[in-house]
Amino acid sequence: MKFSVFPAGRMCSIRRALMLWLLPLFLAVAAGSAAFSYWSYSRMVDAFMDDQMEQLAQSVALHDEPMSLPGVSEERIHQWGAYVVQVFDGEGHRLVSSWPQLGVGRLGDAGLQDVRQGGRMWRAYQYQTPGDRGRAVQVLQSGSFRSHVAAEHAGAAIVPVLVLLPLSMLVLWGIARAMSREVQDIARAAASQDEHNIAELPLDRVPQEITPLVASFNSLLRRLRDAFTAQRRFVQDAAHELRTPIAAIGLQLENLRTTLPEGACTERFAHLESGVRRAQRVVDQMLRMSRQETTAAEASALVDLQAQLHESMNTLIALADQRNIDLGLVAPQPAAVTMAVSLRCVPSDLRSLIDNLIENALRYTPEGGVVDVRLLNENGRPAVEVVDTGPGIPPELLPRVFDRFFRVPGTGAAGSGLGLAIAQSAARRCGLRVTLRNRDDRSGLIARVEFA
């Protein structure tokens, strides 16, 4: 089973992984430092105070006669570490004591030792005077006082660690967050790639740990760019190669028309001509699409929307007249006739977008219908709507109408299924948004172009 440092689910994050692994480590280090400090200070305190007890016992033992010892209180003994001094004769009788309430008698052995009395631990040192008298001097100190002193010193030593612990975690969180932002910048740069503009990601600010990942992604982008280039070249070459023979077939059909007799042959010949015209349209649109995809973006250009709409409508007015369709422009009031927008794309892309939307509406609107081109000004932001009185599109098929070569089943209008795909591609290059929706009265379609 492969081990992973990242937790599963929503906790799978670099920052959370760092916290998950480093926080227990820091706490363990802090606890270990506290334990080691307490142990080292406890030994230091014991060594220092044991030496003091030995010196005090030997000093008292220098007096031949029992001396009067100043009394000490229980508070001074347990809170301030005052020594309790006791002197015993050779038979074990206590001669004097600085705190008579202490019930510790003469110890059997000389030297340092620990004694428990009254539920408390005491550190004791017994010094036996040389000679035949066998007198013994005891010095005792509260064990709880020693533990308290060692704990205070250990606490003072561990305070910097406790202060640095949350500070280091905060710094670590900030660094992890900055690293996360850098990785997100790389992700945004990768997400900004599309089939029209594939560029390799820069490696100058990429951490060494993820450089192989970004380099592999760049290699994938290069192969993807080459694949798209080869695809566009194939489409363009195929369209060029097909254009000439299809045009020749069209000319031959024109020449053949005059020689056909009237009757069934004329109807079949009309179907043949319709198929050839459709093939010509498909080839023309494929060639137009390939040219658009290979066109590089230009600098921002100021475009008069109303003038552009007039130009597109003038180009398609012949198709509208042929199908007896009322094609009209609904523009803002004269006070706001000129509506200019700045586009960061080639001007022909906007023209291609509007042409294809209007042409699509004209082809799918029944003869005698209406197609209105509306120029709107919504809170200072322009929008264009192409409204027709055609059959509309089933709601479940609306997401697919921008796919290449997709046609709504059951429509009898001639088309190639590329018009809306070309419009969508042109809109994306210009940074525009194209949406389709059926009219509320279910008597047509509304194609809407929104400008930033």
N, C-alpha and C positions, 0 to 999 in steps of 0.2 A: 504494500500500500504506500503510495507516494505521500510524503509529508509536505504540508503547506503551511506557511507562516501566516496566511490570510484566513480570517474566520469566514464561515460560509454565510450566505444570505445577505441581508442588508448591511451587516457588519463588515463586509468585504471592502476594506478601504485601507490605504496606506497609513493615514493618520490613526485610524482605530487600531490597525495592526501594531503600530509603534507604541501606542498607549497600552495595548493589551500585553505586549511583551516587556516593555521597559518599565512600566509602573510597578509590577511585582518585583522586578529586579532592583529598582531604586529602593523600594520598601524593605526588601531583604538586606540590601547594603546598609540602610539606615539602622535596621534592627541589629545587624551584626556589629556595626560601629558602636551602637549604644552598649551592647553586651561586652565588647572588648574594652571600651572605655571604663565601664563599671568594674570589670575584672582588674584592669591595670591600676585604677585609682584605689580599689579596695586593697590591693597588695601594697601600694605605696603608703596608704593610711595605716595599715597594720604594721608595716615595718617602722614607720616613724613613731607611732604611739607605743609600740612594744618597747622600743628603745627608751622612750620617756618613762615608761613604767619600770624598766630595769634600773635606770638611774635613780628614780624616786625611792624604790625599795632599798637599794644599797645605801642611799643617803640616810634613810630612817634607821637602817641597821647599824650605822656607825655610833649611835648613842647607846651607851651601856645600860642606862636606865630607861624604862618606858617614858616616852615623852607625851605631853598632852597634844592631841591632834585637833585642829579646828573642824567643827562639824560642817557637813554639807547637806543641802536639801535634796529631796528626790528630783525636783525640777532641774537643778543644776547637774545632777548626775545623768539624767536621761536626755535632757535637751541641750546641755552645754558640754557634756563629756567629762565632768569633774571626776577625779579619781577617788576611789574608796580605799583607805589605807587601814589595815588591821595588823595587830601584833599579837602573836601567840607565844606562850612559854613552851618549855620543852615537853610538858605533859598535854599540850593541845588546848589549854585554857586561853581564852581570848583576854588579853590584857587591856588593850585599848582599840577603839574603832572610830573612824570619822563618821560612820553612819551605822549606828547600832542595829537599825531595823533589818539590815542585810543578814540573812540566815546562812551564809556560807561559812563553814568551819574551816579548820586547818586542813589543807590538802595533803595527800599522801606523798606526792612527788614535788620536787622543786622544779622551777622553770616555767615556761609559758604553756598555758593550756586553756581550753574552753570549758566553761562550767554553766550548767543550766540550774537556775534557782528561781522559784516563784513564777514559772512560765516565761522567764526571760533568759536570754543568752548573755553570758558575761565572759569577758576576756580577762584572764587572771595570770598574775606572775607571782610566784612564791620564791622568796630568797631565804635560805637558812644560814644563820650566822655561824661562822666557824667556832670551834671550841666545844666544851662539854655542856654548855648551857642549853643548846638545842633550840634556841629561840628562832622564830620564823616571822618574816615580814611578808604580808600579802598586799598587793596592789591590784585592784579590780576596776574595770571600766565597762560601761554598758555596751553590749554588742549592737543594739539597735542604733545607738548614736554613731558607731563606726559605719554601719550600713547607710545611715542617713548622709553622713559626710561624703562617702564614696558615691552615693547616688547624686548628690548635688554637683560634685565635680564632673561626674560623667554626663549629667544633664547640661552643664555649661559647655562641655566639649561637643555634645551632639546638637546643640542649638544651631550652629552654622549649617550643619547637614540638613536639619529640618527646614531651615529657611531656604536653602538652595534647592531642596527637593521640589516644592511647587514652582519655584522660579525656573528651574531647569525644565520641568514639564511644560510650563507655559512657553518657554523659548522653543522647546522641541515641537510643540503644537504649531507655533507660528512658522517655524522652518518647514514643517511638513505641509502646512497650508500653502506656503509660497511655492514649494515643490509641486503641489497639486495644481496650483494655478499655471505653472510653467507647462505641466503635462496637458492641462486643458487648452492652453494656447496652441500646443502641437495638434491636439485633437481638432480644434476649430480650423486650423490651417488645412488639416486633412479633409475636414467636412466641407470646406469651401471649394474643393476640387469638383469639376464636372467634366462631361465628355468634350466640352468645347475649350476648356482651359485647364489642362493637366500639367502641373508644375511640381517638381520635386521639393520636398520639405527641407528647409535649411538645417544643417547639423551644427552650427556654430554655438548655439546655446542649449544643446541637448545633453543631458547628463550621460556620462559614460555607460551607466548601467542599462539605459534604454537605447543607446546609440545603435546596437545591432537590430533592435526592433524597428526603429525609424529607417535605418538603412534598408532593411528587408522591405518595408512599406514603399520606400522610394523605388526599389527594384520592381515591385509590383506596379507602381504608377507608370514607370517607363514602359513596361510590357503592355499595360492597358492603353497608354497613349499610342504606342505603335499599332495596337490592334484597331483602335478607333481610326487612326490615320489610314490604315490599310482598308478598313471598311468604307470610309468616305471615298477613297481613291477608286475602289471597286464600283461603288454606286455611280460615281461621276463618269468613270470609263464606260460602264454598261449603258448609262443614259446617252452618252455621246454616240456609242456604237449603234444603239437601237434607233436613235433619232433619224438617221439617214434612210435606212430601209423602210421604216414606217412612213416617212414622208413620201418615199417613192411609191409605196403601196397606195397611199392616198391619191397621188397623181394618176396612177394607173386606173384607180376606181373612177376618178373624174372622167378620164378618157373613155372608160368602158360604159358609163351611164348612157351615152347617146346611142349606143348600139343595142341596148336591151329592149325587148318587146314589152308591151304593157301587160299587166296581169300579176300572177304570183311572183314572177321573177323580180318585179319592181319592189315588192314588199320585202323579200329576202335580201335584196341588194341594199335596201335601206338599213336593215339590221346589220349587215356587214359594214356599211359606212359608219354606223353608230359605234360598233366595236373598235374600228380603226381610230375614230376620233377619241374614244376613251383611252386607247393605248397611247395615242399622242399626248393626251393630257397627263397620263401617269408618268410618261417619260419626261415631259416638261417639268412636272412638279418634283420628280426625283432629282433632276438636274438643278432646279432652284434650291432644293433643300441641301444638296451637297455643296453648292456654292455658298449658302448661308453659313453652314457649319465650318467652312474653311476661311471665312472672313474674319479678320482680326478686329477687336474692338477699337474704336476711335475715341478721341476726346469728346467731352461734353459738347452737345450742340443744342441750340435753342430752336424749337420747332413750333410753328403756329398750328395748333391742332385743327382749328376750323378750316384753314386753308388746306391742310392735309386731307381732311375728310371730303372737302369739295373735289380735290384732285382724284381721290379714289373713286368717288361716286361718278365723276365724269368718265372715268375709264370703264366703269361697269354699267353705264346707262344703256348701252346697246343691248346687253344681256337682259336688263330689266324691260326694255321695250319689246324685245323678242318674246318674252314670256308675259307681256301685258301686266307687269307688276308696278305698282306705284311706289317708287323709291324717293324718299324725301329726307331732308335734314331738319332736325329740331334743335336749334341753337339758343344760347342765352339771349337776353335782351340786347338791343343795339349798344347800350352803354358798356356792355362787357363783351363786345363782339370778338375782340382779339384775346385769345387765351393761349399763351405760350408756355411750354414746358421744356425743362432741360433734361435731355436724355444722354446717358453715357453708352451709346452704341452707334452703329452706323445708321444714318437716316433711312436707308432702304429697309431696315428691319421693321421700323414703325409702319412704313408703307406696306410691307408684306403682311404684317399683322392685320391691319385694317382691311386690306384688299381681300384676304382670305375669309375674314369674318363676314363681310358684306356678300362676297360671292357665295359662301356657304348658305347664307340666308336666302339669296335669290334662287339658288338651285333647288332648295327644299320647300320653298313656298309655292303653293299651287298657283296656276295661272289666274290672273285677276286679283291676286292678293296684295298685301301691303308690307313694305319693309321700311321701317323708320330708323334713321341713325340719329341718336340723341347725344348732344354734347352737354354735359352737366357740370355744374360748379357747386360742390358740396363742401361748405366751410373752407373755401379757398383751395380745395384740392379738386382737380379736374377728373372727370370720368367720362367714358364713352360707352354707350349701350347701343347694340344693334338688335332691334325688336322686329320679329317677323310674325306672320300669321300662318305658319306652317303647322305640321302635325305634332311638333315637339319631340321630345325624347323620353322614353320610359325612365322613371327615376333610377331603377336598378342598373341602367346602362350609362348613366351620366358620367361615372368615374372612368369609363373606358373610351369615351369618344375622342380623347386626345391621343390614343394609341395609333401608331402608324398602320395604315391599311385596314383600320376597323371601320365598318359601316353598320349602321343600325339595320337589323334584318327587317325586311318588308318594305323598304323604301324603294320606289321606282325611279328616283332621280339619278341621273348619270353622275358618277363621281369616282374618285380613286381611293378615298379614305386617307388622304394625306393633307388636306387643306387645314384642318384643325391642328394636326401635328406640327405643321409648318408655323401656324400662328402661335402655338404654345412655345415652340423653340425660339421664335423671334421675341416673344414677350419676356422670356427668361433672360435673354441676352440684354434686353433693355431695362431689366429690373422691374418689370410690370407684372401685374397679376390678372389672369384671365379666368373668369368663372362663367359657367352656363347654368341656367335654371329655366324651368318651364314657367310660363305666365300663369298668374293666379286664375285667370279665366279659362285655362287649358286650351287656348287657341293659338299657341305659338311658343317660340323660344326667345329668351333674352340672353345675349352674349355681352358680358360686361368686362371692360378693361379699366383697371384702377391704376392711377398714377401716384407715385410717392409724393 
